[in-house]
Amino acid sequence: MVFNPHTDADRARMLASVGVDSVADLFEPVSPRVRFPDLDLPPVLTEMEATERLGDLADLNLAPKAGRSFLGAGAYHHFIPATVDQILRRGEFYTAYTPYQPEVAQGTMQVIYEFQSMVAALLGLEVANASIYDGATALAEGVLVAMSSTKKRRKVVVSGTIHPAYRDVLETYLSGEGVDFIDLPIPTRGFVEGLGEFTPHLDDDLAVAVIQYPNFFGGIEDVQAIADAVHTAGGRLVVSTAPVPLGMLTPPGHLGADVVTAEGQSLGVPPSFGGPFVGLLAAKKEYVRQMPGRLAGMTVDSEGQRGFVLTLQTREQHIRREKATSNICTNQGLMATAATVYMSSLGPVGFREVANRSYQNAHYLATRLAELPGYEVALDGPFFHEFVIRTPDAVPAINTRLAERGIIGGYDLAEVHPDLDRHMLICATELNGRRSVDALITALSDAS
């Protein structure tokens, strides 16, 4: 990108407009003591020396290598094909912005259209948007979409097994909506929310029920039973999910969910210290006019040639301002492109293989952990690639010992609830094969 600095004549005109003679005069109100402080800086380094110094600092990080991380809790290490980064770094994708002028952004529009099509198929619903910031905001926006059709009903019942960060974001979104926010307790025995926990709230004021599938603790709840009960009560069901498990599990949209959201980070986006990520949002077609963000559509021009457009823009902030369906005015377009390339590269067979290997590795991990003295799988029922284990020692102490071996352990659930001290949420993906799991078991055995 070419940078065009201001000319001397440009600066002179601007200074004259504000009534000063020089740029230095602009800083006159600032004390000279602050303007010219004594800086205790190290000696100037050459480029080669600076590179070496920065490398030394980077080496202080514990960067998870393939198969050496068992941390999930919403951000997952998966293998990313080289095609993803290769295509993502092309200038036409890397620098593209939201296509307000689709006639000059047909490539971006087609990527969005392909992304929406694959997300809708993956989540099992009719319409998907061009993405949301992340999984947490996608869930909050999805609940607002579902509430748009429940008239005067104001009760939102949230499962105790959804991601705690998602729950906090959702509560923030709804704090000004006059909503009766029912936060169900965490089922600390078994970590699976049953229909019975929802039953007392299935009344005439129920607007939306919110669950996660698989849930934050790895459990798989009966989405169909909950959906049927919620619909019988006149409410709507919003399901937060994850993409990779849907390579084996039935999509929530096929189980009765009205709106489905997800964190799409596992689709070709590295964890990257927590972002940027990409939120997925899909809904039944009846909600299309209430959906936030961009919607790309396919049509033909006056000559019969295929073209792509932004459709139903009257929902959007840049058209309706305060009357828009949401104040989210853009999306994680680059990350959505990464997800599109990832899904296209794997295809249905490859995607299912990633899911199957993650499932098999996690269950091998659970079997080996249960053989260790003091370790016990604490999750009731089936799980996909993440589960809770009880540990003989405090989780931070265990993770410190693992870090000394270059292994990143699981998530300390005491951060979620004080009763979950000595409970770890641990995960395996396709990267955590038999050798990886055995190395973890050896490290835990040697440290006990």
C-alpha positions, 0 to 999 in steps of 0.5 A: 500500500502506497503512503502519501504524506502531506506536503509542506504546503498541506501542513501550512494550510492546516496549521493556519486553520487552527491558528498556530505557526508550527507543529511544535505549537500544537504541543505547547499545552503539554508540560516540557517535563512530559514532552521530553522525559529521560528514557532509560533505554538499552543500547541500540541493536542492529536488525540481526541483534534485535531478531535474536533478542526477540527470538529469546523472548519468544522462547520463553513461551510454552507454545503447544506443538502438535500433540503436546496440548490437551487444552480445549474449553472452547479453543482447539488445536487441529491440523490446518492444511497448508492450502488454508494459509496459502489462499488466505494470504492472497492480497484479494482476500487478505485485505478485503473488507465487508462488500458494501459494493458487491458489484466490485467484490464478486470474489469476496461475495462468492466466498461468503456465499460458499461459507454460508452454504457450508455452515447451513449444511453443517448446522442443519438449518436453512439459512446462515449469515456471513459470520459473527465475531466469535462463538459467544457473541454468536450465541447472544445474537442467536438468542435475540433472533429467537426472541423476535418471534416470541411476542411478549414472552420474556423468560430466557432459561440458560443451561448450567452446562454452556460455556461460562464465558458465553453465559456472561456475554449472553447475560450482558446482551440481555441486561437491558432487554427486560428479560427474566434470565434464569441461569440453571445450576451446573450439574456437578454430578455427571455434568449433563443437563437433563430435561427435568431441570428445564421442566419447572420453567416450561410455562406461558412466559418461556421465550427461549431455552439455551443449551450447548451440544456437546456441552462445555464439560463434554457431555451430550444432552438429549437435544430432541427431547428438550426441543420437543418440550420447549416447543410444546410450551411455546418457546424456542430452542437455541443451541450452541455447538462446535463444528468438528463433533458434527462430523459424527453427531446429528446436527442440532437443526435436525434435532429441533433447534430453531437457531444454532450457533457455534465457534468456528475456530476449529475450522482452519483457525489456530488458537492464537492466544484466544483470537481472532475467532469466528462465530457461526450463526444459522436459523430456520428460514422464518427468521431470516429477516431478524438475522444479524450481519451480512447475508450473501445471495446468488442471482443472475444479471441482465445478461443471465450471468451468475452474480452475488449480492448482499440480500435483505440489507434493510435488516442492517445497521448501515441501512436502518441505524437504530432500527437494525436487527443488531448493532454488529455491522461487520464480521470476521471475514478473513477467519470465515474465509479460512473456514471456507477453505478448510471445509472445502479442502477436507470435504465431507469424507475428510471432515468425518475423518477428523471427527472420528480420529478426535473421538477415538483419541479422546476415548483412548485418553479416557481409558488410559487416565482411568488406569492411573491411581487417583484419576477418574472420569467424572462425566456421565454418559457419552462424550465426543472429544472432551471430558471431565476427570477427577484428579488426585492433586490440584489441577494447577500443580499438575499442569505445572509439572506437565509444563516442565515436560513441554505438555499443556494439560487441561482446564482447571474447572475450579475457575468455573465453580469452587466445588470443582476443585481437583476437576480437569476438563481435558481434550484430544483432537486428531493431533493427540494420537496414541504416542501423544497420549502415552507421553501424557500418561508417562508424565503424570505417572512420573510426577505422582 
